[in-house]
Amino acid sequence: MEYAIIFLPLIGAVVGYLGRSFTKYFSEITTSLLVAISAFLSLITFWKGIKSDIYGNYIIFEWISSGGFTANWSINIDPLSSVMLVVVTFVSALVHVYSIGYMSHDPHKPRFMSYLSLFTFSMLALVVSDNFLQLFFGWEGVGLCSYLLIGFWYKKNSANNAAIKAFIVNRIGDFGLAIAIFLIFLFFGTINFEEIFQVTNLYAEKKLVFFGFELNLITLICVFLFIGAMGKSAQFLLHTWLPDAMEGPTPVSALIHAATMVTAGVFLVVRCSPIFEYSQAALNLVAIVGMITALFAASVALVQNDIKKIVAYSTCSQLGYMFFAAGVGAYHVAMFHLFTHAFFKALLFLGAGSVIHAFKDEQDIRKMGGVRKKLPFTYIFMLIGTLALTGFPFLSGFYSKDAIIEFAYLKNSSLGNYAASVGILTAFLTSIYSWRLFFKTFHGPYNNEKISINDTHESPFVMLVPLIFLSIGAVFSGYFFKEIFIGHHSNDFWQTSVFFLNEIKHDVIPLWFLMTTPLIVLISIPISFYLYIINPKVLEDFKNTNMPLYNFLLNKWYIDELYIKIFVNPTKKIGSFFWKKGDIGVIDKFGPDGISKLVKIISNKTGRLQTGFIYDYAFVMLLGLSILLTYLILK
């Protein structure tokens, strides 16, 4: 069964691509069915783990063996990987089904479905790895597939640029991960998780000189691991690829940016918790970057107008929550939020796709409005997703997001208090921009001049079915799994897959603190409705009087512009210099161009000997004979 979970998506990717010429629906049915079976088997595995504590490490084959070094291709099923299997396969299966309708008119749909399945396989290979090499293989596979999917509409320059940007930015993070793996192998002599985690405590005080500085080994490893996580999970400074990745088809956004690729970084930190726990400095870094990311992305989302980019920045912000939860040592809470977030964020992305489908590919929320009666099902699903995202009481986001803030408070440290404060502020901003998206999309006057409101229509049934299942997860996943994931006896579930050196105690939290976030969420709804629907002039006047602040947020804190000025433009100038002076001026001049020019000159010179007169040829023959005779005589 474990083999089927991992390899069915790969089989689907291969068969779906090769069989695209069989029948019209062969590829989409094959890929969707095989991923759905994988999802069903993942649920069984997850349930068996909860009920019967049945886990195991299944070695497929010995991958590398050199001296004392071995690396296996394995399927490691433990509580942590079983949770990820459910998240990845379940969301992927629903995205596959959704894509049948969303991509129905695309002539390259078989290729698209194949890419989705290949992406799923890469992510599964990552989460079930028992060593860093297999993890890195899946890590890079996910990066490659994201490039293919983001740039799927390759005839659009914006899609090509977004794919390249995602690939390059992720390479920065991947470089950090590679250095971390090299350091681990150099000092630990192995890359197998279990062997490393068992002896990490022995290296807790080990120092090494790195670029002239004496640094703690474990801290250095953790920092580089986190750099890898920052790239994949789009944390501050390495986040710039995520909003641009919205150029890909909407199902890609739901798959990559809700449940799979962007959560890989969180998974990596949690998987390596036995290492991070021995470096408080690294944990502080994780928490600080997570806090900055959460606040940054939420502030930027307030003024964006592209419906997909708002949801993308929301993803970035929620990932910040997960990281600062891990940074304060609440790894299980980070995983709980990852679990619930996958449902409501995929729901929002696919709901946004349904809206875009209704508006014939329009993504600007300023050109929408007033369609709640025309899109009744999409309206309900987006409402559920928005309520869950904002942390409305008793929906999934309420349990997981509030738990992060509460555990940060229970950390009882300056960093924990800062994290809790940032979490509350970000929750308020999240609620504001989420309701802004919802109200401007479905309420108020209809604002699209190109498309008549009568031409808007609800999505087909095949696109709505996945939204139903995701809505169920968005409503109930928090309530049903809270006790298992973060309850008083949660260690019974996580076992050794999550490591706590100093576990946060479940102390009593003041009532005023418990009520703060829910009250903020509730109050933000009428505030948002008033500002965006009843009296939008208030915000318009505020924008006009604070234009620098508005432009600062609209331009995403000018991070992209800063990178262009510091890195992109100088790199282009250096590249242009070497191209003109080196490639053209030296290599081409004296290489292919020089040789061809020389050949041409020689050909022209020798061509003059071809006169066509017999006496000229006779003279040459006589001259040659004379030279030969002279040589023979002198010899």
N, C-alpha and C positions, 0 to 999 in steps of 0.2 A: 504493500500500500504506500509506503514512504517513497519508494522508487517512482510510483505512478504520479504522486503529487508533484514531484520535481520535473519529470521528463515528459509528461503529457503535454504541457505547453510547448516544449521544444519540438515534439512530434507534430503538434498542430502548426507550428511556424513553418516547418519544412514541407509538410504535406499540403498545407494551405497555399504556400507559394508555388510549389511545383504543380499543384492541381488546379491552378487558376483558370485553365482552359477547358476543364471538364464540363461544368455547368455554371450557370450564372451565380448560383448561391452556394456552390461547393465549398469555397474557401471560408466564407463567413460562418457557415454552419459548422464546418469541421473545427475551426479554431475556437469558436464559442463553446461548442459541446465539450471539447477536451479540457478547456480551462474550467468550465463549469464542473466537470467530474473532479478535477483537481481541487476545486473549492470545497466540494462535498466531502472528499476524503480528508481535507484539512480540518474541516469541522469535526469529523469523527475522531481524528487524532487529538485535537484540542480537548474534546469531551472526554476521551479515554484518559488523557493526562489529568484532568480535574477529578474524575471519579475513581480511577484505578491506579493513578500514579505510574502509568506505563510510558516510559521514555527509553531512548536508546541511541547509540551511535552506530550507524550502519556504514561500513567501509565498502565502497563500490570497487575501487582498485587502488593499488599503490601507484601514486602519481610520479613522485621523484624519490630516488634512493641513491645517496652518494655518501659513502663513508658512514658516519654516524647520523647523517641528516636524512630524515624521511618526511615526506608530505603526502598524505592520502587525499583522494577525492572521496569525501564522506557525506553522509546525511546525518547531521547531528540534531536529534529531536530532543529538546528540553523545553521547560516552560516558556522561556523567552522566545525561542524560535517557533514554538507552536502558536504563540500569539501573532507573530509576524506572518506565519503561513496563512492564518485566517484572514488577516487584514489584506495581504497582497492578493491572494487568489480570489477572495470574495469580491473585492472592489474590481479586480481585473475582469472577472467573469461578467459583472454587470456592465462594465465599460464596453466589453466585446459586444454584448447584446445591444446596447445603446448605439454603438457604431453602425450596426446593420441599418438602422433608420437614418442616422445623421449623415452617413457617408453614402447613402443610397445612389446618389447621382454622380459620384466620383468614379471615373473610369479605372482608377488604380486602387480600388478598394481591396482586392485580394492582397496586394503588397502591403497595404496599411494594416490589415488584420494580421498578416504574418509578422510584421514589425511589433505589433502589440504583444503577440504571443512570445516572441523572442525576448522582448523586454521583460515579460513576466518570468520567463525561465532564468534570465540573468539575475533578477532580484531574488528569486528563490534559491539559486546557487549561493548567493551572498549570505542569506539569513540562516541557512542550514550548515554553513561551513564550520569546521572544527579547527581550522588553522588560518593564519593570516594570508597564505598564498591563495587558497581557494576564495577567501573573502575578497582579495584584491582582484582576482579573475572576475568574479561577479560584479565587483565595484566598477571595473573598466567596461564590462559588458553593458551594464546599465548606462554608463556614460555614452558609449557608442550608440546604443539604441535610442537614447534621448536625442542625440544629434540627428539620427535618421527620421525620428518622429517630428521633432520641432521643425526641421527643414523639409517635411514631407511635400508641401506645396513649393517645390524648389524653383518654380518659375517666378515666384515673388522674391524680389531682392530683400525685402524685409525679413522673410522667413529664412533665407540663406544666411543673412547677417546674424539673426537671432541664434540659429543653430551653431554657427561658428563661435559666437560669443559664449554660448553655454559650454561648448567644448573647451575653449581656451581657459575660461575662468575655472572650470572644474579641474583642468590640468594643474593649476596652481595648488589647489587643495590636494590633488592626487600625489603631487610631488612631496608634500608634507607627509602624507600617509606612507609613501614609499620609504622616506628617510626613517620614519618611526619603525617600520618593519625591519629595515637594515640594522638599526640600533638594537632592536630586540634580538635579532639573530646573532649579532656580534657578541653581545654580552650574555644572553641566555642560552645560546647554542641550539635553539629550537624555535619553531614558529607555531607549534601546537598550543592552543589556548590552555588546555588543562595543565600541561607541563609548565607553562609560563606562570599561570596564576598560583600554582602551588608554591613557587619559590620567590614570588615577587617581594615578600617581606624581607628576604635576605639581602635584597638590593636597595632597600628603602633609604639607606644612608650613603650609598655609593656615590662618589663624585667623579666627574671627568672634565677634562679641559676641552671646551668647545669654542673654537675661534678666539682663543686667548682668554676665555672666561671659565672659571671653575663653576660648574653647574651640577645640580643633583640629577642623576641619571633618570630616575623615575619621572621627575618633573619634565625633563627634556623630551622623553618619550611621549608623555601625555600631551604636551604642547603640540608636538607634530601630529599626533593622532587627532587632536582637536582641529588642527588646520585642515586635515582631510575631511573631517566632519563639517567644518564651516563651508567648504566648497560645495559639497553635496546638498547640505541643508540650507544653503543660501543665507548664511548669517552675515551680519553687518561687515562691510568691506568686500565680501565675496558674494554678495547678494544680487549684484547687478544683472545677472543672467536670467533670474527668475521672471521678472515682469515681461522682458522681451520674449521669453519662451511662449508667451500667449499667442505668438504668431502661428503656432501649430494648430491643428484641428482641436476643437473643444474636448473630445474624448481623451486626447493626449494630456491636456491640462488636468483633467480629472484623475487620470492614472498616475502621471508623473508627480504632480504637485499636491496630491491629497494623501495618497496611501503608500507610495512606493519610493521613488528615487529620493525625494526630499527628506523622508524619514530614515534613510540609510545612515545619515550622520548621527541621529539620536540613538539608533540601534547600536552603532559602533561604540559610542560613549558608554551606553548601558552594558553592552557585552564586555567592555574593558573596565568595568567598575572595580574589579579586584586590583587593577593597576592604578586607576584614578584615586582610589581611596587612600593611597599612600603618598599623595601629593596634594596638600591643601592649596598650594599656590596655583596648581593647574585647575582645581575645582573652582577657585575664586575667579580665574580667567573665564572658565565656562559660564559661570553665573553672570559675570559682568557683561560679557558679549551677548548672552541671552537677553539680559535686561535691555541693553541698548537696542538690540534688534527688535524686540517686542514693541518698544516705544517708538522707534524710528519708523517701522513699517506701518504701525497704526496711524501715526501722524500724517504720513504720506497718503495713505488710503482715504483720508478725509476729503481730499480735493481732486482725486482722480475721476475721470469721466468714462473711461473704458470699463465696461462691466466685468470683463475677465481680469483686467489688471487690478481692480479693487479686490476681487476674490484672491488674486495672486499675492497681493501685499498682505491680505489677511492670513494667508498660509504662512508667509514669512514671519508675521507677528506671532502666530500660534506656535511656530517652531521655536521662537525665542522663549516662550513660556516653558516649553519642554526642556530647553537647555538650562535655563536658570533653575528649574526644578532639579535637574541632574546635578547642577553646580552646588546646590545646598545639600546634596546627598539623598534626595528623594527620587531615586532612580525608578522605583516602582510607580510613583505618581506620574513621572514623565511618560512611562509606557502606557499608563492608563489614559492619559490625555492623547497620546498617539493613537490609541485604539479607538476612542470615541470620535476624535477629530477626523479620522479617515471616513467615517460614515457621513457626518454632516458637511464636511468640506467637499467630498465627492458629490453629495446631493446638491450643493450650491453650484458647483462647476457644471454639472449636467443640467441643472435647472437653468443656469445662465445660457447654456447651449440651446435649450428649448426656446428661450426668449429670442436669442440670435436667429434661430431657425424661423421663428414667427415673423421677425422683422427683416427677413431676407438678407442676413449677414450684417445687419447694423449692430454696432457694439457700444455706441455712445448713449449713455443713459439720459442725456439731455434731449435726445431725439426719440424718447419713448414716452411712457406715461399713459394712464387711463385704460389699460388693457386687462384689468383683473377679471372682467366678465367675458372677455374674448379668450382668455387663457386660464380657465378656472382651476384645472388640475395643476398646471405649472405654478399658479399663484399659491395654492395650498402647500405644494412641496417647497417652494422658496420660502414661504412663511415658516414652515417647520425648520428648515435649514438655518434661517436667520435667528429664530428663537434659540436653537441649540448652540449656535456660534456665540451669541451674546451671553449665554449662561442663564437663560430664563429658568426660573425654578422648576426643578424636577425633570428637565430634559438632560440629555447626555452631557452637554457642555457645562451645565451647572455643577454636576458632580465632579468632573475632572478638573475644570479650570479653578473652581473654588478650592479644591483639594491642594492644588499647587500653591495658591496664595496662603492657605492655612498651614501647610507644611513649612513654607518659607518663614512664616511667623513663629512656628514651633521650634525652628532652628535656634532661636534665642541668641542671635548674634547680630552684629551691625549689618553684615552682608544680607542676612536673612530678612531683617527689617526693611532694608532698602528694596530687596527683591519683592517683598509683600506690597510695599508702597507702589512700586512701579507696576506690579501686577494689577492693583486696584485702578490706578490711573489708566493703564492700557485697556482694562475691561470697559471703562467708561468710553474711551475713544472707539473701541471696537463696536460697542453698541451704537454709537452715533453714526459711524460710517456704514455699518450694516443696514440700519434703518433708512439711511439716506439712499442707499442702493435700492432697497425694497420699495420705498415710497415713490421715488422718482421713476421707477420702472413700471409700477402697476397703478399708482394713484395719480391724482391731479389731472390736468388737461393732457390730451393727446398732442404730441409735439412733432410728429414726423410729417414733413411736407411731401416727401417723395412716395410714401406708401400710405394708402388709405387704411383707416382702422378696420374697414370691412375685409381688407385683404390679409390681415393678420389672422392666424389660425392656430389651434392647438396642435401639438406634436402628435405624430402617429403613435399607436398603441405600443409598438416595439420600443419606442423611446421612453414611454411613461412607466413601463413595467420596472425597469431598474430603479427609477425614482421611488417607487412604492417600497421596495426592499430597503433602500437606503434611508427612507423616512422612518421605517420601523427601527433601524439601527440608531438613527439620530434621536429617537424618542426614548428607547428602552435600554440601550447598551450601557449607559451610565448607571442606571438603577440596578440592573441585574448583575453587573460585574464589579461594582464598587467594593463589596465586601471581599470578593476573591482577590482583587488586584491590590487594594490598599487598606483593607480592614485590619483588625487587630491580629488576625491569624494569617495575614497575607504571605508570611514567610513559608507557611506550609505549602503554598502554591508555587512561589518562585524558587524555593529551595536554594541551590547553589548557583543558579543561573544569574542571580543578582547578588552582589556582595556588599555588605554594610560593615564597615569597621566601627563606626559609631552611629547606630541607628537612631533616627529621630523618634522620640517618645510620643505616644498618642495622649498628650495632656489635654486638660480642659481649656478650651478657648473661650475668651469673653464673648458674651452674646452680642455686644455692640459690633465686634469685629466680624462675627459670623453673618450679621445682617447687612454689613456695609455694601458688599458687592451686589447681592440680590436687589437691594433698594436702589442702588445706582442704575442697575440694568432696567428696573421697572420705571424709574423716573425718566430715563432717557427716551422711552417710547413716545410719550406725549410731547416732550421737548423736540424730538426729531420731527414729529408730524407737524408741529407748529412752525418750525423753522423751514422745512422743505416743502410743505404743502399749503398751509394756511397763510403764512406771512413770509415768503422767501426774501422779501425786500430787506429784512433785518440782516440776513447773511450777506446779501449783495452790498449793502452799505458798509458792513464790517470789512468785507473784502476790499472795497474801494479805498477805505481809510487805512488799511493795513496791507497794501499791495506787495511790499517787500517780503512780508511773512508768507503771503499767499504764493508768490512766485518761488519762494524758498521750498515750500512744500510741494508745489506743482512740479518743480524740477528735481524732486527727490533728493533734497539737500545738496544738490549740485555734485553728487558723487561721480556720476558718469562724466560730467564736464571736467571735473578734476582729473579723473583717470585719462581722459583724452589728452589733456594738456600735459600731464606728467609722463605718461607712458606711451600712449598711442601715437601722438604726433612726433615725439622724438624718435620712436622706433621706426616710423614711416620715413623720417628724414635720413636716419642711419641706413635703412634698407635702400632708399633711393640713391644715396651716395655710393654704396657698394655695388648697386646695380649698374649705375652709369659709369663709375670709375673702374670697378673691378670686373663685372660681368661683360659689359659692352666695351669698356676701354682697354681691358687686358685680355680676358679669356676669349671673347669673340674676335677681338682684333687680331690676336696672334694665334688663335685656335681655328675654329671652323671658317670664320670669315677670312682670316689671313691665308690659310691653306688654299681655300677656293680661289682667292684673288691671285695667288702665286701660280696655281694650276692654269688659270685663265691666261695669265701673262705668257707662261711657257707654251701654252697651246697656240696663242696668237703668233708667237715668234716662230715656232716650228711650222705653223700653218703657211708661213710665207715660202717655205721650201716646196710646198705642193703647187708647182707652176702649171703642170699639165703638159710640159714640153719634154719630148724623149731625150733630147740632147742634155737637158739638165739632170735627168735621172741617170743617163750614161756617165756624165761627169762625176756624179756622186759615187756611182759604182766604181769608177776608175780611181777616185780618191780613196775609197775604202780599201781597194785592192792594193794600192800603193802603201798605205799605212800598214796593212797586214804583212806585205813583203818586207818592208823596212824592219818591222818587229822581228820577223823570222831571221833576217840577216844579222841583226844586232844580237840576237839571242845566241 
